């Protein structure tokens, strides 16, 4: 058995919103470990806590209590700038709403996280073009989002997420705005990045068909993890 720590470890994580009679527990002391190279689908109804857990993992929110470790380091000990560096250097994000800048080209959208990293222009263009090639969009690099279909926009978002060579991709309902054909294309891309490049993928979804692409499914209910199943388990 490996002695190395899990890539992501949540220990007794709780998240409380509001005070007094308005107090609401979004998470109720959950424990969760995700190892490098896993493809995890997180499911649950609205208000189950799945998105809160994803936001904590992505350092977009902080727990009220409990400990979050990333690569064995307690995230609570990091200052604001260090958390930003963690997001920038290790995490890639894919959102249901694509979150592309409307007035910039597909290529320029993919470049954005590399600009934040301070990558020089020549290298930035090389990486961004390669990322678009990997998602099959090399021919629309100069198109703006308005000139692309929903499926193409989501693939641009995936290219932007992989351009930084992240350790983890956090995908929040990545197929929520797509039809079934485009959804399958997106999921096949994500699975290929997991299987070929070893990128750890954590995906929130409400669609069971999409969750089947993952190797592990975690189900949240009322702020608790009620099921955690690896594919192939009884």
C-alpha positions in Angstrom: 0.0 0.0 0.0 1.3 3.5 -1.0 2.4 5.7 1.9 1.9 8.9 -0.2 -1.0 11.1 0.8 -4.2 11.4 -1.2 -4.1 14.2 -3.8 -7.2 15.7 -2.2 -8.3 15.0 1.4 -11.4 16.5 3.1 -11.5 15.7 6.8 -14.7 16.4 8.8 -15.5 19.3 6.5 -18.6 21.3 7.4 -20.0 24.4 5.7 -22.6 26.6 7.4 -24.4 29.6 5.9 -26.3 32.1 7.9 -26.8 32.5 11.6 -29.5 31.8 14.2 -32.7 30.6 12.8 -31.4 31.2 9.3 -28.4 28.8 9.8 -28.1 26.2 7.1 -25.6 23.3 7.0 -24.5 22.8 3.3 -22.0 20.2 4.4 -22.1 18.2 7.7 -18.7 16.9 8.5 -17.8 15.0 5.4 -14.7 12.9 4.8 -13.4 12.4 1.3 -10.2 11.3 -0.4 -9.5 11.5 -4.1 -6.3 10.0 -5.5 -4.2 11.3 -8.4 -5.5 9.9 -11.7 -9.1 9.3 -10.7 -12.2 10.3 -12.7 -14.8 11.1 -10.1 -18.5 12.0 -10.7 -20.2 13.9 -7.9 -24.0 13.6 -7.9 -27.0 14.7 -5.8 -30.1 16.8 -5.9 -30.1 20.6 -5.7 -29.0 21.6 -2.2 -27.3 18.3 -1.4 -23.9 19.9 -0.9 -22.2 18.7 -4.0 -21.4 22.1 -5.5 -20.3 23.4 -2.1 -17.8 20.5 -1.9 -16.6 21.3 -5.4 -16.1 25.0 -4.5 -14.1 24.1 -1.4 -11.9 21.7 -3.5 -11.4 24.4 -6.0 -10.4 26.9 -3.3 -13.3 29.1 -4.4 -14.8 28.8 -0.9 -13.6 27.9 2.6 -15.0 25.4 5.0 -16.6 26.5 8.3 -14.8 23.7 10.1 -12.6 20.7 9.2 -9.4 20.4 7.2 -8.7 20.3 3.5 -5.4 18.9 2.3 -4.1 19.2 -1.2 -1.0 17.1 -1.9 -0.6 16.8 1.8 -0.6 20.5 2.5 -3.3 22.0 4.7 -5.1 24.6 2.5 -6.1 26.5 5.6 -2.4 27.5 6.2 -2.2 29.2 2.8 -2.7 32.9 2.4 -4.9 34.4 -0.3 -2.0 34.7 -2.8 -0.9 31.1 -2.2 -4.4 29.8 -2.7 -4.6 31.8 -6.0 -1.3 30.1 -7.0 -2.7 26.7 -6.2 -5.7 27.3 -8.4 -3.5 28.8 -11.2 -0.8 26.1 -11.2 -2.7 22.9 -10.3 -6.4 23.3 -11.2 -8.3 23.7 -14.4 -12.0 24.7 -14.4 -14.8 23.9 -16.8 -18.2 25.5 -16.2 -21.7 24.7 -17.5 -22.0 28.3 -18.8 -18.7 28.0 -20.7 -17.5 31.4 -19.2 -15.8 32.5 -22.4 -15.1 36.2 -23.2 -17.5 37.2 -25.9 -15.3 39.7 -27.8 -12.2 37.6 -27.9 -11.4 34.7 -30.2 -11.3 31.1 -29.3 -7.5 31.2 -29.3 -7.4 34.3 -27.1 -9.8 32.7 -24.6 -7.5 29.7 -24.3 -4.6 32.0 -23.8 -6.1 33.7 -20.8 -4.8 31.5 -18.0 -1.3 31.5 -19.6 -1.3 35.2 -19.6 -2.0 35.1 -15.8 0.9 32.8 -15.4 3.2 35.2 -17.3 4.0 32.8 -20.2 5.6 34.8 -23.0 3.6 35.3 -26.1 5.4 32.9 -28.5 5.1 30.0 -26.1 1.6 31.0 -25.2 0.4 30.8 -28.8 2.1 27.5 -29.2 0.4 26.0 -26.2 -3.0 27.4 -27.0 -3.0 26.2 -30.6 -2.0 22.8 -29.4 -4.8 22.8 -26.9 -7.3 23.7 -29.6 -5.9 20.9 -31.8 -6.4 18.4 -29.0 -10.1 19.3 -28.8 -10.5 19.3 -32.6 -11.0 23.1 -33.0 -7.8 24.1 -34.7 -9.9 25.5 -37.7 -11.9 27.9 -35.6 -9.1 29.5 -33.6 -10.0 33.0 -34.9 -13.8 32.7 -34.3 -15.5 34.4 -31.4 -17.9 32.5 -29.2 -20.9 33.9 -31.0 -19.7 32.2 -34.2 -19.4 28.8 -32.4 -22.0 26.2 -31.5 -22.6 25.3 -27.8 -20.5 22.1 -28.2 -17.7 24.1 -29.8 -17.8 26.7 -27.0 -17.6 24.0 -24.4 -14.6 22.4 -26.2 -12.9 25.8 -26.2 -13.5 25.9 -22.4 -11.9 22.4 -22.1 -8.9 23.6 -24.2 -8.5 26.6 -21.8 -8.6 24.2 -18.9 -5.9 21.9 -20.3 -3.7 24.6 -21.6 -2.0 25.0 -18.2 -1.4 21.3 -17.9 -3.3 21.0 -14.7 -3.1 18.2 -12.2 -6.9 18.4 -11.6 -9.8 19.5 -13.8 -12.9 20.5 -11.9 -15.9 20.3 -14.2 -19.2 21.7 -13.0 -22.1 20.4 -15.1 -20.0 20.4 -18.2 -22.7 19.0 -20.4 -25.6 20.8 -18.8 -26.2 23.1 -21.8 -25.5 20.6 -24.5 -27.6 18.1 -26.5 -26.9 14.4 -26.2 -24.5 14.1 -29.1 -22.4 17.1 -28.0 -22.5 15.8 -24.4 -21.0 12.5 -25.5 -18.3 14.3 -27.4 -17.4 16.4 -24.4 -17.4 13.3 -22.1 -15.2 11.3 -24.4 -12.7 14.2 -24.5 -12.6 14.4 -20.7 -12.1 10.6 -20.4 -9.3 10.7 -22.9 -7.5 13.4 -20.9 -7.9 11.3 -17.8 -6.8 8.0 -19.4 -4.0 9.3 -21.7 -2.6 12.3 -19.8 -3.5 11.1 -16.3 -5.4 14.3 -15.4 -7.5 13.8 -12.3 -11.1 14.8 -13.1 -13.8 15.8 -10.6 -17.1 16.4 -12.2 -20.4 17.5 -10.8 -23.3 16.2 -12.8 -27.0 15.4 -12.4 -27.0 13.1 -15.5 -26.5 9.4 -14.8 -25.4 8.8 -18.4 -22.6 11.3 -18.0 -21.6 9.9 -14.6 -21.0 6.5 -16.3 -17.9 7.9 -18.0 -16.3 8.3 -14.5 -14.5 5.5 -12.6 -16.0 6.5 -9.3 -19.4 8.0 -8.4 -20.0 9.9 -5.1 -23.6 10.8 -4.2 -24.4 13.6 -1.8 -27.7 14.0 0.1 -28.5 16.7 2.7 -24.9 17.7 3.2 -23.6 14.1 3.6 -21.9 11.5 1.4 -24.4 8.7 1.2 -22.8 6.6 -1.5 -19.2 6.2 -2.8 -18.9 3.6 -5.5 -16.0 2.6 -7.8 -17.0 1.3 -11.3 -17.1 -2.5 -11.2 -18.0 -2.7 -7.6 -21.1 -4.6 -6.7 
